[in-house]
Amino acid sequence: MRKRTKRLLFSFLMEMLIYGLLLLVYFLAVLRLLGEPLNRLFHLNSLAYALAALFIIVIQAVVLETVTSFMLKLLRLETQE
């Protein structure tokens, strides 16, 4: 393998590891903090639940991408964009 390919592969694996850890922490936090309120909302008003779930999904994507990008810059890992 060429040196650049090895660096990109290492960066990719590190990015997946960071993203996976962040996703696990996020999942546990949401489950603990929002599990019961979202369950109640689901049983009371399914439309409000659907909108809340959609909002949470969008916010999750933005926050996790921002944090992952910041961590990659902080670790000075190479990305292929």
Backbone as a ProteinNet text record, in pm:
[ID]
protein_1_A
[PRIMARY]
MRKRTKRLLFSFLMEMLIYGLLLLVYFLAVLRLLGEPLNRLFHLNSLAYALAALFIIVIQAVVLETVTSFMLKLLRLETQE
[TERTIARY]
83.2	0	86.8	36.2	109.4	87.7	176.9	172.6	43.1	2.2	-121.5	-242.9	-246.3	-358.2	-364.8	-249.9	-246.1	-296.1	-252.3	-298	-448.3	-501.9	-645.8	-723.1	-672.5	-737.6	-735.4	-622.1	-611.6	-707.4	-712.3	-802.1	-947.4	-981	-1117.4	-1154.6	-1065.4	-1092.7	-1105.5	-1020.5	-1030.4	-1161.9	-1202.5	-1328.3	-1446	-1443.3	-1550.2	-1551.4	-1434.2	-1425.2	-1480.2	-1437.8	-1485.6	-1636.4	-1683.4	-1826	-1905.3	-1855.6	-1924.1	-1933.6	-1825.6	-1827.6	-1924	-1919.8	-2012	-2156.8	-2181.7	-2316.6	-2364.8	-2277.7	-2314.3	-2348.2	-2264.4	-2290.8	-2421.3	-2442.3	-2565.5	-2687.4	-2680.3	-2792	-2826.8	-2726	-2751.3	-2807.2	-2757.7	-2807.3	-2953.4	-2985.2	-3123.4	-3215.5	-3171.8	-3253.5	-3283.6	-3183.6	-3199.9	-3280.6	-3250.3	-3313.9	-3449.2	-3462.9	-3584.4	-3670.2	-3627.9	-3702.2	-3845.7	-3863.7	-3998.3	-4083.6	-4031.5	-4113.7	-4155.6	-4064.4	-4100.2	-4203	-4193.3	-4291.4	-4430.5	-4437.5	-4565.3	-4620.9	-4534.2	-4576.9	-4628.6	-4564.8	-4609	-4751.7	-4780.9	-4914.3	-5018.7	-4977.9	-5074	-5101.1	-4997.3	-5013.3	-4908.3	-4948.6	-4852.5	-4794	-4870	-4815.7	-4705.4	-4728.6	-4626.2	-4503.1	-4526.4	-4414.6	-4332.1	-4399.6	-4329.3	-4246.5	-4302.8	-4228.7	-4110.2	-4131.7	-4022.6	-3911.2	-3948.7	-3849	-3770.9	-3839	-3771.6	-3674.1	-3717.8	-3632	-3508.1	-3525.5	-3413.7	-3315.9	-3368	-3281.7	-3196.6	-3257	-3183.7	-3077.1	-3114.8	-3019.1	-2905.4	-2937.7	-2834.7	-2734	-2782.1	-2692.7	-2600	-2654.7	-2573.8	-2470.4	-2512.5	-2421.4	-2312.3	-2348.7	-2247.7	-2148.7	-2195.4	-2104	-2009.7	-2062.1	-1979.7	-1874.8	-1914.9	-1821.4	-1717	-1760.1	-1665.6	-1564	-1609.8	-1518.5	-1420.2	-1469.6	-1382.6	-1276.6	-1317.6	-1222.6	-1117.1	-1157.1	-1060.6	-960.4	-1008.5	-916.9	-824.3	-880.2	-801.1	-691.4	-723.6	-625.4	-539.4	-568.7	-496.1	-496.6	-612.5	-628.2	-672.1	-624.5	-653.6	-791	-866.1	-995.7	-997	-1078.3	-1091.1	-1228.9	-1234.6	-1364	-1372
-119.3	0	124.5	223.2	348.6	419.4	510.8	580.3	660.4	728.7	809	719.8	605.7	512.8	462.9	432.3	388	497.5	621.8	733.9	752.2	744.2	759.9	646.9	525.6	412.3	428	468.1	491	602.7	710.8	821.6	776.9	697.2	646.8	560	470.5	384	463.4	563.9	649.6	726.7	775.6	848.6	757.8	634.8	540.5	509.3	495.6	470	588.5	708.5	828.8	842.2	826.4	840.6	734.3	612.3	505.1	531.9	580.5	613.5	728	830.9	943.3	899	812.7	762.5	680	599.8	520.8	611.4	710.1	804.5	878.8	922.9	994.7	905	781.4	688.9	666.7	642.6	619.5	744	860.7	985.8	1009.5	991.8	1012.9	909.7	786.5	681.5	713.5	760.3	790.3	918	1023	1152.7	1168.4	1114.4	1138	1014.3	900.2	776.2	782.4	816.3	820.9	933.1	1057.2	1162.5	1129.2	1070.6	1034.1	921	829.5	721.4	777.6	870.6	933.9	1010.1	1084.5	1161.1	1068.4	955.2	857.3	811	785.5	736.2	847.2	971.6	1081.9	1145	1167.5	1239.4	1190	1102.7	1041.2	1141.5	1243	1343.2	1424.8	1467	1540.6	1453.3	1323.9	1231.3	1220.9	1209.7	1198.6	1323.6	1439.9	1564.6	1575.7	1537.2	1541.2	1443.9	1325.4	1226.6	1276.8	1338	1393.6	1504.4	1591.1	1698.2	1640.2	1539.7	1476.9	1413.9	1350	1287	1391.5	1502.6	1608.1	1669.8	1701.9	1760.3	1663.1	1535	1433.1	1432.1	1434.8	1430.4	1550.6	1668.2	1790.8	1791.2	1759.3	1763	1657.7	1535.8	1430.4	1458.6	1512.3	1546.5	1659.4	1759.2	1870.7	1824.3	1744.6	1696.1	1604	1516.4	1426.3	1505	1604.6	1688.2	1761.6	1813.7	1883.1	1788.1	1667	1569.8	1532.7	1517.7	1484.5	1597.6	1722	1835.7	1842.9	1815.9	1819.2	1713	1596	1487.3	1496.7	1596	1619.5	1496.5	1435.3	1320.9	1370.7	1302.5	1341.2	1289	1372	1327.5	1344.4	1266.1	1275.8	1330.4	1457.3	1522.4	1564.3
0	0	0	-68.4	-66.6	66.8	97.1	225.8	240.7	134.8	140.6	163.7	100.9	118	261.6	318.8	458.4	552.3	527.1	611.3	600.4	478.8	459.8	527.4	517.2	582	733.4	788.2	932.2	975.2	899.6	931.6	926.9	826.3	814.6	934	972.7	1087	1216.5	1232.3	1351	1351.4	1235.1	1225.3	1261.5	1214.9	1248	1397.4	1457.5	1600.7	1680.4	1645.5	1714.8	1698.4	1575.2	1548.7	1624	1626.4	1698.3	1848	1906.1	2049.8	2079.3	1995	2013	1997.5	1903	1881	1999.6	2056.6	2173.6	2292.4	2316.7	2426.5	2402.3	2278.6	2244.2	2267	2218.8	2233	2380.1	2462.4	2604.6	2672.9	2634.3	2693.1	2654.6	2528.2	2483.7	2545.9	2551.5	2611.8	2757.8	2828.6	2970.9	2993.5	2916.3	2939.6	2869.7	2750.6	2673	2652.7	2703.6	2681.9	2730.3	2854.4	2912.3	2853	2841.5	2779.7	2635.7	2558.6	2421.2	2419.1	2512.1	2521.7	2553	2649.1	2681.8	2562.1	2494.6	2378.1	2268.1	2249.9	2150.1	2178.4	2304.3	2340	2342.7	2364.6	2370.6	2234.8	2156.7	2030.4	1931.1	1841.5	1750.1	1650.3	1610.9	1519.3	1586.9	1709.7	1784	1806.2	1831.8	1849.3	1721.2	1608.5	1480.2	1452.6	1478.2	1457.5	1553.5	1678.7	1776.8	1737.1	1692.2	1650.4	1530	1434.4	1317.1	1358	1447.9	1497.8	1566.7	1648.6	1719	1619.4	1516.1	1415.6	1343.6	1304.9	1232.9	1323	1446.4	1540.7	1567.9	1581.8	1604.3	1490.2	1368.6	1252.8	1250.1	1273.6	1269.6	1381.7	1501.9	1617	1604.1	1569	1558.7	1445.9	1334.4	1225.4	1266.9	1335.7	1382.1	1481.9	1577.7	1679.8	1617.2	1526.1	1460.3	1378.5	1303.3	1224.2	1314.3	1425.5	1520.4	1576	1611.6	1665.8	1561.7	1436.5	1331.6	1311.5	1317	1305.3	1425.6	1542.2	1665	1661.5	1609.3	1600	1474.7	1392.5	1266.4	1174.8	1165.2	1075.9	938.9	836.4	699.1	657.8	586.7	534.9	384	320.3	174.8	145.4	109.4	81.9	-61.1
[MASK]
+++++++++++++++++++++++++++++++++++++++++++++++++++++++++++++++++++++++++++++++++

